[in-house]
Amino acid sequence: MTTTDRRRENLRGIAWMIAAVAALSFMDACLKALSPHYPAMQVAALRGLTSLPIVVLYVAWRRRFATVWRVRWPLHLLRGAMGIAMLSAFSYALRTLPLTEAYTLFFVAPLIITALSAPILGERVGAARWVAIGIGFAGVLVVLRPTGEGVISWPGLAVLGAATGYALSAITVRVLSRTDSTESMVFWLTTMLSVGATAIAAPAWVAVALEHWPILATLAVTGALGQYAITEAFRRGEASVVAPFEYTALAWGLALDFALWGVLPDEIVYVGAAIIVASGIYLVHRERVHVEAEHP
């Protein structure tokens, strides 16, 4: 691939990432609206069940069912399990945390991806990157505020667990994209989330109230579009180029928190967010410089 082609694909990846963040922010608002009324695992199941028909119709329209079966099953099963754990943990956290605070903690994911790339992918992580990772985790501690006030909480830790699951899933996407289609990755993640989370949630299932069906309809569309867009973003663009645009979620979180729930974060959350975002941007900048040095 030439430098021009790579830049063109990166621009497409950026566009897909911006679209993905917008769709997934509205999806998260739907999850937050549902989380006080249903168990966290049921909310994760509803996320999958509502989006699955749209995903199936899309794969059928693209006539891509043949590619759906030619996949690397162990990685898809792993990704499905991580998706269930990630969404149920995030839904649990959203019962009490504002979107902005949840997003701030979730932005530790790029740091986790970098930290895990050494033991899992065998990549070299230099001293400067380890320092940036350490600073980023210091930002997490600022947001959690582990002081006498006892602000460290299960919801905050649940977001960190969800971020870890997301980081592992992102690594599997990069591996799967070498052999598997975007349609297969979206189809199997949604299918496994639907089946797995529903089976786990079944014993404590709560009947869905009639007034929540419009929320479910919005969840279906935004979840399907967001999942496809973020998969396409990482498939087309280099992770070091498209990843910083995930931080646009903070703007969506602020707007949705204020518009729907009338809340805004305090100054401490802003400080922690600035530390985490700065360290994350430094990491992706270092990665981009490294890539450009190898492929001038």
C-alpha positions in Angstrom: 0.0 0.0 0.0 1.4 3.4 -1.0 1.6 6.4 1.4 -1.3 8.1 -0.4 -3.5 4.9 -0.1 -2.6 4.6 3.6 -3.6 8.2 4.3 -6.8 7.7 2.4 -7.7 4.6 4.4 -6.8 6.4 7.6 -9.2 9.3 6.7 -11.9 6.8 6.1 -11.1 5.1 9.4 -11.3 8.5 11.2 -14.7 9.2 9.6 -16.0 5.8 10.7 -14.7 6.3 14.3 -16.4 9.7 14.6 -19.7 8.1 13.4 -19.2 5.2 15.8 -18.6 7.4 18.8 -21.7 9.4 18.1 -23.9 6.3 17.7 -22.4 4.5 20.7 -22.9 7.6 22.9 -26.6 7.5 22.2 -26.6 3.8 22.8 -24.9 4.3 26.2 -27.6 6.9 27.0 -30.2 4.2 26.3 -28.3 1.7 28.5 -28.2 4.3 31.3 -32.0 4.9 30.9 -32.7 1.2 31.2 -30.2 0.3 33.9 -32.3 1.4 36.9 -35.2 -0.8 35.8 -33.5 -4.1 34.8 -30.6 -6.3 36.0 -27.3 -5.4 34.3 -27.0 -8.7 32.5 -30.5 -8.3 31.1 -29.6 -4.8 29.8 -26.6 -6.4 28.1 -28.9 -9.0 26.6 -31.4 -6.4 25.4 -28.5 -4.6 23.7 -27.7 -7.7 21.7 -31.3 -8.9 21.0 -32.5 -5.5 19.7 -29.5 -5.1 17.3 -29.4 -8.7 16.0 -32.3 -8.4 13.5 -30.7 -5.3 12.0 -27.3 -7.1 11.7 -28.9 -10.1 10.1 -30.8 -8.0 7.6 -27.6 -6.1 6.8 -25.5 -9.2 6.2 -28.3 -10.6 4.0 -28.5 -7.4 2.0 -24.8 -7.5 1.4 -25.0 -11.2 0.6 -22.2 -11.9 2.9 -23.5 -15.0 4.8 -20.8 -17.1 3.1 -18.1 -15.1 4.9 -19.8 -15.4 8.2 -19.0 -19.1 8.6 -15.4 -18.9 7.5 -14.0 -17.5 10.8 -11.5 -18.2 13.5 -13.9 -19.6 16.1 -11.7 -19.5 19.2 -11.1 -15.8 18.9 -14.8 -15.1 18.2 -15.8 -17.1 21.2 -13.3 -15.2 23.3 -14.5 -11.9 22.0 -18.2 -12.8 22.6 -17.4 -13.7 26.3 -15.6 -10.4 26.7 -18.5 -8.5 25.1 -20.9 -10.0 27.6 -18.7 -9.2 30.6 -17.9 -5.7 29.3 -21.5 -4.6 28.6 -23.0 -6.0 31.8 -20.3 -4.3 33.9 -20.8 -1.0 32.0 -24.6 -1.2 32.4 -24.1 -1.8 36.1 -21.9 1.2 36.4 -24.3 3.5 34.5 -27.0 3.0 37.2 -25.1 5.6 39.4 -22.3 7.1 37.3 -22.9 10.0 34.9 -21.9 9.3 31.3 -19.0 11.8 31.5 -17.5 10.2 34.5 -17.9 6.7 33.1 -16.3 7.7 29.8 -13.4 9.4 31.6 -12.6 6.1 33.4 -13.3 4.1 30.3 -10.6 6.1 28.4 -8.0 4.1 30.3 -8.6 1.4 27.6 -5.9 2.8 25.1 -3.4 2.6 28.0 -4.4 -1.0 28.7 -4.1 -1.9 25.0 -0.6 -0.6 25.0 0.3 -2.3 28.3 -1.1 -5.7 27.0 0.5 -5.4 23.6 3.8 -6.5 25.1 2.8 -9.8 26.7 0.0 -10.7 24.2 1.3 -9.4 20.8 5.0 -9.5 21.6 5.3 -5.8 20.8 8.1 -3.7 22.4 6.8 -1.1 24.8 9.6 1.4 25.6 10.3 3.3 28.8 8.5 6.5 27.6 5.3 4.5 27.0 5.4 2.9 30.4 5.8 6.3 31.9 2.7 7.6 29.9 0.8 4.5 31.1 1.7 5.2 34.7 0.6 8.8 34.3 -2.7 7.7 32.8 -3.4 5.4 35.7 -2.6 8.3 38.0 -5.4 10.2 36.2 -7.7 7.2 37.0 -6.9 7.5 40.6 -7.7 11.3 40.5 -11.2 10.5 39.2 -11.8 7.6 41.7 -10.4 9.7 44.5 -9.2 6.9 46.9 -9.3 9.2 50.0 -11.1 9.3 53.3 -14.2 10.3 51.3 -14.5 6.7 50.0 -15.3 7.8 46.5 -13.7 4.5 45.1 -16.8 2.4 44.3 -18.0 -0.7 42.7 -19.4 1.2 39.7 -16.0 2.9 39.1 -14.2 -0.4 39.3 -16.8 -2.0 37.0 -16.0 0.7 34.4 -12.3 -0.2 34.7 -13.2 -3.9 34.2 -15.3 -3.0 31.1 -12.3 -1.0 29.8 -10.1 -4.0 30.2 -12.6 -6.1 28.3 -12.7 -3.5 25.5 -8.9 -3.4 25.3 -8.7 -7.2 24.9 -11.5 -7.1 22.3 -9.7 -4.4 20.3 -6.6 -6.6 20.2 -8.7 -9.5 18.9 -10.2 -7.3 16.2 -6.8 -6.4 14.9 -5.9 -10.1 14.7 -9.2 -11.2 13.2 -9.2 -8.4 10.6 -6.3 -10.2 8.9 -8.6 -13.2 7.9 -12.2 -12.4 8.8 -14.7 -10.0 7.3 -16.3 -7.0 9.2 -19.7 -8.6 8.7 -18.6 -11.8 10.5 -17.1 -10.0 13.4 -20.2 -7.8 13.9 -22.6 -10.8 13.4 -20.9 -13.2 15.8 -20.3 -10.6 18.5 -24.0 -9.6 18.4 -25.2 -13.2 18.2 -23.0 -14.4 21.1 -24.0 -11.4 23.2 -27.7 -12.1 22.5 -27.6 -15.8 23.3 -25.0 -15.7 26.1 -26.3 -12.7 28.0 -30.0 -13.9 27.6 -29.1 -17.4 29.0 -27.4 -15.9 32.0 -30.1 -13.3 32.6 -33.0 -15.6 32.1 -33.5 -16.7 35.8 -33.9 -13.1 36.9 -35.6 -11.7 33.8 -37.9 -8.7 34.3 -40.7 -8.1 31.8 -40.0 -5.1 29.6 -42.4 -2.2 30.3 -44.3 -0.7 27.4 -42.9 2.8 27.9 -39.4 1.4 27.4 -39.9 0.1 23.8 -39.0 3.4 22.1 -35.7 3.3 24.1 -35.2 -0.3 22.9 -35.8 0.8 19.3 -33.2 3.5 19.6 -30.8 1.0 21.3 -31.3 -1.4 18.3 -30.3 1.2 15.7 -27.5 2.9 17.5 -26.0 -0.4 18.8 -25.9 -2.0 15.3 -24.6 1.1 13.6 -22.0 1.8 16.3 -20.7 -1.7 16.3 -20.3 -1.9 12.6 -18.7 1.6 12.4 -16.1 1.0 15.1 -15.2 -2.4 13.6 -14.8 -0.7 10.2 -12.8 2.1 11.7 -10.2 -0.3 13.2 -10.2 -2.4 10.0 -9.5 0.5 7.7 -7.4 2.9 9.7 -4.3 2.4 11.7 -5.2 2.1 15.4 -2.7 4.9 16.3 -4.5 7.3 13.9 -8.1 6.5 14.6 -8.0 5.8 18.4 -7.7 9.5 19.5 -11.1 10.3 18.0 -12.7 8.0 20.6 -12.1 11.0 22.9 -14.9 12.9 21.2 -17.2 10.7 23.4 -16.5 13.2 26.2 -18.3 15.9 24.3 -21.2 13.6 23.7 -21.2 12.6 27.4 -21.3 16.1 28.6 -24.1 17.1 26.2 -26.2 14.0 27.0 -25.7 14.2 30.8 -26.8 17.8 30.8 -29.7 17.5 28.3 -31.2 14.2 29.7 -30.3 14.2 33.4 -29.3 17.8 34.1 -25.9 16.9 35.6 -22.3 18.0 35.0 -19.1 16.5 36.5 -17.1 18.3 39.1 -13.7 19.9 38.7 -11.8 16.7 39.9 -13.3 14.7 37.0 -12.1 17.3 34.5 -8.6 17.1 36.0 -8.5 13.3 35.8 -9.9 13.4 32.3 -7.2 15.8 31.1 -4.5 13.6 32.5 -5.9 10.4 31.0 -6.6 11.9 27.6 -3.2 13.6 27.5 -1.4 10.3 28.2 -3.5 8.5 25.7 -2.9 11.0 22.9 0.9 10.9 23.7 0.8 7.1 23.3 -1.0 7.2 20.0 1.3 10.0 18.8 4.4 7.9 19.7 2.9 4.9 17.8 2.2 7.1 14.7 5.8 8.4 14.7 7.0 4.9 15.0 4.9 3.7 12.1 5.9 6.6 9.9 9.6 5.9 10.7 9.2 2.3 9.6 7.0 3.1 6.5 8.1 6.5 5.2 
